[in-house]
């Protein structure tokens, strides 16, 4: 049995214990009504984890053993708080978990070679642009200023922007891979300097246009922050031209300033950011979050003892609030540490990847997890204006859970292709020997 799978199974059992313990403690709290009927739902969640673990054993036996348990722990905490705050969402959340597991297995079983993604990079890029543009089109056609970014199919709400972001990460990773290869060749003196080639501005212009659409038409600075963070990270690794990034950031800043001065909804979000009491639509959830977070203290009020359920979006955009209130500063810090570990493992996989595309894709996915988590936490802490982002794996938002699970499967697939070298100095003798033969 592979050591990674042993580590993964051990940590999965720990995640299951923490999830069940959180639910059990919340069930005995006063004012909380968690019935025995939730046991089948919890059993189904654990069954889905087991199926995902077995699929990794079969199709990615050498994949990293930390990534999936971290995601499972975050998802388990999310289910535990959904149970307490709004049990009616549990069935829908578990249905989305089932769909996410199917997508997870499909990526592991069907994507044996990551170069398959490079071959369809253009269609994926178009899909990403269309998915991000759908909420904009619906907003313009409906004429509703404060319309939701989701598309309703009966009682099911789907936010296409989440899967659109993943498609754009793949597209930019494939596009920038050639730039990184050329940048390396320039450093080795094999090609002419890259500075004189104006084509390097094309990805920057494309990313600026996409970000501007999100800012101007969706009025969502949090989503724009995620896109900018992902692209800047990938672009810096691929090209690394500081002057280009200065122009890009200046262009994005200009779009934000233009929107603040001309779009009323965006101005309302900034007003609610500066003074939540002045705007009941966007500021009420922030002010209530502040009281809930303050009541958590260092160790929290305890599972089931909090009052964060009165915060609108406590199971979605403000999912961090009940965690920090009931588990306290220490519990909130543990969740933040989980995301940091997720990002750190992803970046380590990127540095060990053998191909440029795999490395850039791993960087994009890692920053996607980290930036979305930070943006979702930053809103209740008033570091960003009100937005519509969901906390990855924790929130009950099904579209976000599905997209994050697909991204996790891609990252695991990349880690499965990374060579296992316990001691990097083992390859130095080979390099030296090869150099002597060439000389």
N, C-alpha and C positions, 0 to 999 in steps of 0.2 A: 504494500500500500504506500502511495506517495506521501511524503511528509507534509506537503501543503494541504492535502485533503484531511490528514489527521488533525492538523492545526485548525482547519476550517470546521470540522465536525465538533471539536472541543469548544470552540468559540460559539458555534451555533447553539449548542446545549446551554452555554452560559447566557446567551441572548434570550433563549426560550425561558430559562429560569427567571431572569429579570423581568420579562414581560408578564409571566404568570404571577410573579410576586407582586408586581405593581397593581395588577388587576385585583388580586386577592386582598391587598391592603385597602384599596379603594372601596371594595365591596363591603367591608365592615365599618366604613366611616359613616358618621351620622349624616343624614340628609342625602345619602347616595343610594339609589335603587338599581343595583346590578343583579339581575336574576340568573337562575341556573341555565336559562335558555342560551346564554352567551357561550357556554362550553363548546357546542358544535362549531361555532364561528372560530373560536381560538384553536380548536383541533384542526380545522381546515387551514388556518394560517400556518400552523406548524407542519402540516402535511405538504403545503406548497413549498416551504423551506426545504423539507426533506427531498422533494422531487427535484428542486433546483440543485441541491447538493449532489444527488445521484447523477444528474445530467452533466455536472462538472466532472465527476469521476469518469464518465463515459467519453465525453467529447473534448474536455480540456483538463486532463489529469494533472498537468504540471502548472496550471494557472495559479496565480497568487491566492494564498489561503486567508488573507485578512480582509479583502474587499467585501466579499459577500456577507460575512458575519457582521461587519460594521453596518452595512445597509439593512440587514435583518433586525439588528438591535434598534435602529432608528425607526424602522417600520413598526416594530413591536410596541415601542413607546407611543407611536402615533395611534395605533389601534387601541391601546389601553386608555388613552385620553378621549378618543372618539366614543368609546364605550360609556364613559362617565358623562361627557358633556352633551352628546347628541346620539343616543343609541340608534336612532332611525337611519343614520348614515352608515351604519356598520355593514349592512348587507351590500349596499352599493360599493362601499370601499373594498370589500372582499371580492366582489365580482371584478373590479378593476385589478385587484391583486392577482386574480386568476388569469386575466388577459395579459397582465405584465409578465407572469410566469411563462405563459405560452410564447410570448415574444422573446423572452430570455432564452428559452430552449431553442427557439427557431434560429436565433443568431448563433448560438453555440454549435448547433448541428448543421446549419446550412451555410455558414460563413467559414469555410475551412481555410480560405486564402483571402487575406485582407486586400490584396490587389484587385479583387472583384469590385470593391468599393471605388477604387480609382478609375475603373473602366466606366462607371456610371456616375462620375462626379458631376457632370453637367446636368443630367436629369435631377440628381439630388439637390443641386444648387437651385434649380428652378422650383422644385417642390418646397424647399425652404423659404424662398421668397414668396411663393404663393400662400403658404401656411401663415406666414407673418402678415401678409397683406389681407387675408380673409377678414379678420376683425375690423380692419380699416375700411374695407369695402362695405361691410355690413353696417358700420357706424355711419358712413356717408349716405347709403341708401335709405336707412331707417330714419335719419335725421335726428337721432337721439344723441344729445351731447354727452351724457354720462352713461352710455351704453356699456354692457358687459363685454369683456374680450372673448366670451365663450359663445359657441354655436349650440343652440338647443335642438335636440332630436327627441321630441316627446318630453320625458322627465329626465333625460340624460343630457348633461352639459359637457361639451368637448371644447377644449382650448387648443386650437391647432398650432399656436405659436410655440408650444413646448417641443413638439416633434419637429417643427420648422427650425428651431435653434440647433437641434442635433444634426439635421441635414446640412445646415450651414457650417457646422463644425467639421463635418466630413468633407464638404466641398472645399473649404478654405485649407484644410490639411492637405488635400490632394493638390490644390493649386500652388500652395506655398512650398511644397516639397521640392519642386524644381528650382525655386529661388534659393532654397537652402543649399542644394547641391552646387549651384552656380556660385554662391557666396563662399563656399568652402574651396572651390576651384580657384576663385580669385585670390583667396588668402594664400594658397599654395603657388600662386604665380602662373597658373595654367591658362587663364583667360584674362581679357582686359577688364579694367575696373568697372564696377557695376553702376557707379554714380552717374555715368553719362547716359544710361539707358532709361528713357522716360516710361517704359512699360512697367517699371516697378511701382508706379503710382496707381496703376489700374486696380489692384486689390484694395488700396487705401481709399480710393474714390468709391468703390463698390461698398465697402464697409461703412463709409460715411453716409452714403445714400440710404442704406438699410437702417442705420441708427437714427437718421433724421426722420424717416417715416415713422419709426416707433415713437420718437419724441413728439413730433408735430401732430400726428393723427391719433396715436393711442394715448398721448399725454402721460406716458409711463416712464419715469426716469429710472426706476429700478430695472426694468427690462433693458433699457438702453445701457445701463451700467454693466449688466451681464454681457451683452454683446460686445461692448468696448473692451471689457476685461479679457474676454476670450480672444478677440482678434489681436489686441495689443500683445498678449503673451505669445501667441503663435507667430505673429509678424516679427517680434523682437528676436525670437529664436531662429527664424528662417532668414531674416535679412539683417537686422541689427543696425539700422541707420537712424541715429538719434534725430537728425534734422527732419527726416520724413515723419517721425512720430510727433514732433513738435507741430508740424503743419496739420497733421491729422487731428490732434487734440484741439488745436485752435479752431479747426472747421467744426468739430463736434460742439465745442463751447459756443461757437457762433450760432449753431442751430438751437441750442438750449436757450440762449439769450433772446433769440428771435421769437421762440415759442412763448417764453415767459411774458414778453411784451405784447403779444398779439393774440394768444389763445386764452380764452377766459377760464376754461377748465384747468389748464396747467397752472394759471395764476392762482386759482382756488386751492390747488394742491400745495403750492408754495406758501400761501397764506396759512393753511392748516398746519404746515410744517413749522412756520415761525410762531404762530399763536393758535394752538388747537382749539381754544375756547371760542375763537371767532368764527369757526366753520363747523357746524354740527354734522354735515354730511361726511367730510373726511376727517374731522378732528375728534369726533366723539369716541371712536375706537381707540385713538391714541391716548386720550386723557384717561379712559378706563384702564387701558393697558398700564399706564404709569402707576395707578393705584394698585393694580394687581401685582405688578412687579415689586413695588415697595412693600407689599404685604408678605412677600415670600421670604425676605430676609436672607440669612446665610444658609440655613438648612431647609427652608420651605415650610409650608403649612401642613404638608403630608399629602399623599395621594388620596383624592376624594374629599379633602378638606378645604380646597380653594374655591374661589368665587369667580374664576376667569370665564365661566360659561356666559356671563352677562356681556362679555366683549364680543362684538360682531366679528365673525370670521375667526373665532378661537380654534376652530379645527382646520383652518385653511391658511389665509394670509397671516394671521396672528397666532399660529400654532405654537410659537415659542413661548407665548405669554403663560398659558397654563402650566407648561413644563417648569418655567422659571419660578412661578408662584408656588407650586406644590412641591417641587424638588429643591427650590431655593437657588442661591447663587452657585452652590456646589453642583447641583444637578444641571443647571444651565451651562456651567463651565464644562461639565462632562460631555454634554451634547456638542458644545463648540469643539472640544478636543476630538470628538469622534469625526467631525467634519475635517478638522485639521489633519488627522491621521489618514482619512480618505484621500485628501489632496496630496499629502506627502507620499503615500504609497503610489499614487498615480504618477507623480512627477519622477519618482525613482524608476518606475517602469519605463517612462519616457526616456530617461538618460541611458537605460540599458538596451533600448530597442535597436535592432540591427538595420532598419530601413528608415529613411527620412520621413516617409508618410506615416509609418507607425508611431514614430517619435512625436511628430506634430499632432497627430490625432490623440495620443495619450495626454499631451499637454492641454489640448483644447477641452477634453472631457474632464480632466482634473480641475481646471480652472472653472469649468461650467458648474461642477458641484460646489466648489468653494465660493464663487461669486454669487451664485443663486442663494446659497445658505446665508452668506453675509448680508445680501440685500434684503432677504426676508426677515432677518433678525434686526437689521438696522432701522427698519420702519417703526416698530414699536419703541425702539430706543431713541428715536428722533435723530438718527444720523442721515436719513434719506427722507424725502417727501413721501406721502402715502402712495403705495403702488399695489399691484395685483399679483405679486410673485408668491409662490407657495414654498414652504420649507421642504427641501428634498427628502423623500421617503417618509417623513413624519406627517405632513399634511394629508387631509382626506381628499385632496384634489386628484381625481383619477387620471387625468391627462398628464399631470406632472409626474405621478408615480410611474405611469407607463413609459414616458420619455426617459426618466432617470434610470429605470430598469434596463431599457435598451442600451443606454450609454454605459451602464455598469457591465453588461454582457460584452460590449465592444472592448472595454478596458481589460476585462478578464481574458478575452481572446488575444489581445496584444501581449499581455503578460505570459500567455501560454507559448508565444513564439519567441520570447526573450530567452537567450541561452543562459543556463544556470552555471555561473562561474563563482565558486565560493571565494576565491582569491584572485583578484584582477591581475596580480603580478605574474600569474601563471602564463599569461599570453605574451609577456614581454620577451621571453626567450625566443618565441616563435617569430616575433616581429624582428628581433635582432638577427636571427638566422636568415630570415628572408631578405633582409637588407644586405647582408654580406653576400648572398648568392647573386643578388641583382648587381652589386658592385663588381 
